[in-house]
Amino acid sequence: MNRVKLSVNVDHVATVREARRTNEPDPVAAAFLVELAGADGITIHLREDRRHISDRDLHLLRQTVKLELNLEMASTAEMVGIALKERPDQVTLVPEKRAEITTEGGLDAEGNFQQIAEVIRTLHRDGIPVSLFIDPDENQIKAAKDLGAHAVELHTGEYANAKGPALSAQLGRIARGARLADQLNLLPRVGHGLTYQNVRSVVAIPEVREASIGHSIVSRSVLVGLEQAVREMIRLLER
């Protein structure tokens, strides 16, 4: 496969549903269309406040999705228990704040080493691989390696918000992070704020293997349909 893999985050399908507290659109149905369009995985974030994805969604997706199911979650006892029960193909540990609109930055793997280490050990004992959503920072990437993560998802939010000279600086930061992760045998992924307009420069980085993209695809799907939106993004991920 001569392209970066795509995991589609369907959280915002659930966001539309929860805006009216109804049963549509269904992120489980959306996952089928994502699969038909040729994506490689489904990502969902089960938040503590259940603002979009619900326990029901996770359970049904685990039963029906044939693609890799990536569960983003905070490193709390409640979420660890849910992961052990539902057994996603992968867990990505992310920071989580109640008041934030979306995830504001990477997990502090270095500063919360012991607590994260215990969560990873628990998940690994049950055979669940763990990725860490972190900033493209050398110390954080090295901490992820020491913690036993198998992959890192490098936070691309600062790149997505940058303009002018800062844009090149942030892209260089991501490239250095992906290179270091690859050297440490951590699977380099990217995610957050990636769109049809800015993704090409990131996936041109040779070490980047996978992108997790949600909001931009779901937004585009309102205009062209979900299958078409996913196919358009897949074309942009070709090397």
C-alpha positions as CSV (number, residue, x, y, z in Angstrom):
1,M,0.0,0.0,0.0
2,N,1.8,3.1,-1.2
3,R,-0.1,5.6,1.0
4,V,-0.5,6.6,4.6
5,K,-3.2,4.5,6.3
6,L,-6.4,6.3,7.3
7,S,-8.3,5.8,10.5
8,V,-11.6,7.8,10.4
9,N,-12.8,9.3,13.7
10,V,-16.6,9.1,13.7
11,D,-17.1,11.1,16.9
12,H,-18.7,14.0,15.2
13,V,-21.4,11.8,13.6
14,A,-22.4,11.2,17.2
15,T,-22.1,14.9,17.9
16,V,-24.8,15.7,15.4
17,R,-27.0,13.0,16.9
18,E,-26.5,14.3,20.4
19,A,-27.4,17.8,19.3
20,R,-31.0,16.7,19.2
21,R,-30.7,13.8,21.7
22,T,-32.1,11.5,19.0
23,N,-30.9,8.2,17.4
24,E,-29.6,9.6,14.1
25,P,-27.2,9.9,12.5
26,D,-25.7,6.6,13.9
27,P,-21.9,6.4,14.1
28,V,-22.3,2.6,13.8
29,A,-23.9,3.0,10.4
30,A,-21.3,5.6,9.5
31,A,-18.6,3.0,10.2
32,F,-20.0,0.7,7.5
33,L,-19.8,3.5,5.0
34,V,-16.2,4.3,6.0
35,E,-15.3,0.7,5.5
36,L,-16.9,0.6,2.1
37,A,-15.0,3.7,1.1
38,G,-11.7,1.9,1.7
39,A,-10.4,3.3,5.0
40,D,-8.2,1.3,7.2
41,G,-9.6,1.9,10.7
42,I,-12.3,3.5,12.8
43,T,-11.4,5.8,15.8
44,I,-13.7,6.8,18.6
45,H,-13.2,8.8,21.7
46,L,-15.3,7.6,24.7
47,R,-15.2,10.7,26.9
48,E,-15.9,10.8,30.6
49,D,-19.0,13.0,30.0
50,R,-20.2,10.9,27.0
51,R,-20.7,14.1,25.0
52,H,-20.8,12.2,21.7
53,I,-19.8,8.6,21.6
54,S,-21.7,6.4,24.0
55,D,-21.0,3.0,25.7
56,R,-23.7,1.6,23.3
57,D,-21.7,2.9,20.3
58,L,-18.5,1.3,21.5
59,H,-20.2,-2.0,22.2
60,L,-21.9,-2.2,18.8
61,L,-18.8,-1.0,16.9
62,R,-16.8,-3.7,18.6
63,Q,-19.3,-6.3,17.5
64,T,-19.6,-5.1,13.9
65,V,-16.5,-3.2,12.7
66,K,-14.1,-5.3,10.6
67,L,-11.5,-2.6,10.4
68,E,-9.1,-1.8,13.2
69,L,-11.1,-0.2,16.0
70,N,-9.0,2.4,17.9
71,L,-10.4,3.5,21.2
72,E,-9.2,6.9,22.4
73,M,-9.6,7.3,26.2
74,A,-8.3,9.0,29.3
75,S,-6.1,6.9,31.5
76,T,-8.7,6.4,34.3
77,A,-9.8,3.3,36.1
78,E,-13.3,3.6,34.6
79,M,-12.0,3.7,31.0
80,V,-9.5,0.9,31.6
81,G,-12.4,-1.3,32.9
82,I,-14.4,-0.5,29.7
83,A,-11.4,-1.3,27.5
84,L,-10.9,-4.6,29.2
85,K,-14.5,-5.5,28.7
86,E,-14.9,-4.4,25.1
87,R,-11.4,-5.2,23.9
88,P,-10.8,-2.8,21.0
89,D,-8.0,-3.6,18.6
90,Q,-6.0,-0.7,20.1
91,V,-6.2,1.9,22.8
92,T,-4.9,5.4,22.4
93,L,-4.4,7.2,25.7
94,V,-5.3,10.9,25.4
95,P,-5.5,13.8,27.9
96,E,-9.0,14.9,28.7
97,K,-10.5,18.1,30.2
98,R,-14.2,18.5,30.9
99,A,-14.4,22.1,29.6
100,E,-12.4,21.7,26.4
101,I,-14.2,21.7,23.0
102,T,-11.7,19.3,21.6
103,T,-8.4,17.8,22.8
104,E,-6.1,20.8,23.4
105,G,-2.7,19.1,23.4
106,G,-0.7,15.9,23.8
107,L,-0.6,13.6,26.8
108,D,2.2,14.4,29.3
109,A,3.8,10.9,29.2
110,E,6.9,12.1,30.9
111,G,5.3,14.0,33.7
112,N,2.7,11.2,34.5
113,F,5.0,8.3,33.9
114,Q,4.1,6.0,36.8
115,Q,0.3,6.4,36.4
116,I,0.4,5.8,32.7
117,A,2.8,2.9,33.1
118,E,0.3,1.1,35.4
119,V,-2.5,1.6,32.8
120,I,-0.3,0.3,30.0
121,R,0.7,-2.7,32.0
122,T,-2.9,-3.5,32.8
123,L,-4.0,-3.3,29.1
124,H,-1.0,-5.2,27.9
125,R,-1.8,-8.1,30.3
126,D,-5.0,-8.4,28.4
127,G,-3.3,-8.3,25.1
128,I,-4.5,-4.8,24.1
129,P,-1.8,-2.6,22.3
130,V,-1.4,0.9,23.5
131,S,-0.6,4.1,21.5
132,L,0.0,7.5,23.2
133,F,-1.3,10.8,21.8
134,I,1.6,13.1,22.5
135,D,3.1,16.3,21.2
136,P,6.0,15.9,18.7
137,D,8.5,16.4,21.5
138,E,11.7,14.4,21.9
139,N,11.3,13.8,25.7
140,Q,7.7,12.7,25.2
141,I,8.5,10.3,22.5
142,K,11.3,8.8,24.5
143,A,9.0,8.5,27.5
144,A,6.5,6.7,25.2
145,K,9.2,4.2,24.3
146,D,10.2,3.7,27.9
147,L,6.5,3.1,28.8
148,G,6.2,0.3,26.4
149,A,3.8,1.9,23.9
150,H,3.8,0.3,20.5
151,A,2.9,3.5,18.7
152,V,2.6,7.3,19.1
153,E,0.1,9.6,17.5
154,L,1.8,13.0,17.1
155,H,-0.4,15.9,17.9
156,T,-0.7,18.1,14.8
157,G,-2.9,20.8,16.2
158,E,-0.2,23.4,16.4
159,Y,0.7,22.8,12.8
160,A,-3.0,23.1,11.8
161,N,-3.3,26.4,13.5
162,A,0.1,27.8,12.4
163,K,0.6,30.5,9.7
164,G,3.6,32.0,7.9
165,P,7.0,31.0,9.1
166,A,5.5,29.1,12.1
167,L,3.9,26.7,9.7
168,S,7.3,25.4,8.4
169,A,8.6,25.3,12.0
170,Q,5.7,23.1,13.1
171,L,6.0,20.8,10.1
172,G,9.7,20.4,10.8
173,R,8.9,19.5,14.4
174,I,6.5,16.8,13.3
175,A,9.0,15.5,10.8
176,R,11.7,15.2,13.6
177,G,9.2,13.6,15.9
178,A,8.2,11.0,13.4
179,R,11.8,10.3,12.5
180,L,12.7,9.7,16.2
181,A,9.7,7.5,16.8
182,D,10.6,5.4,13.8
183,Q,14.2,5.1,15.0
184,L,12.8,3.9,18.4
185,N,10.5,1.3,16.7
186,L,7.4,3.2,17.6
187,L,4.8,3.3,14.9
188,P,4.5,7.0,13.9
189,R,1.0,8.3,13.5
190,V,-0.4,11.8,13.2
191,G,-3.7,13.4,14.1
192,H,-5.7,16.5,15.2
193,G,-6.8,19.4,13.0
194,L,-5.8,17.7,9.7
195,T,-7.9,18.8,6.8
196,Y,-8.1,18.3,3.0
197,Q,-6.1,21.5,2.7
198,N,-3.2,20.8,5.1
199,V,-2.8,17.0,5.2
200,R,-0.5,16.6,2.1
201,S,2.5,18.2,3.7
202,V,2.3,16.0,6.8
203,V,1.8,12.7,5.0
204,A,4.7,13.5,2.7
205,I,6.9,12.9,5.8
206,P,8.4,9.5,4.9
207,E,8.2,8.0,8.4
208,V,4.5,8.8,8.9
209,R,2.4,5.6,8.6
210,E,-1.1,6.5,9.6
211,A,-3.4,9.5,10.0
212,S,-6.4,9.8,12.3
213,I,-8.9,12.3,10.8
214,G,-12.5,13.0,11.9
215,H,-13.9,16.5,11.9
216,S,-12.8,17.5,8.4
217,I,-14.2,14.3,6.9
218,V,-17.5,14.5,8.7
219,S,-17.8,18.1,7.7
220,R,-17.1,17.3,4.0
221,S,-19.6,14.4,4.2
222,V,-22.5,16.9,4.8
223,L,-21.9,18.2,1.3
224,V,-20.8,15.1,-0.7
225,G,-21.7,12.1,1.4
226,L,-19.5,10.1,3.7
227,E,-18.2,7.5,1.2
228,Q,-17.1,10.2,-1.2
229,A,-15.6,12.3,1.6
230,V,-13.5,9.3,2.8
231,R,-12.4,8.5,-0.8
232,E,-11.3,12.0,-1.4
233,M,-9.2,12.0,1.8
234,I,-7.7,8.6,0.9
235,R,-6.5,10.1,-2.4
236,L,-4.7,12.8,-0.6
237,L,-2.8,10.3,1.5
238,E,-1.1,8.7,-1.5
239,R,2.6,9.1,-1.4
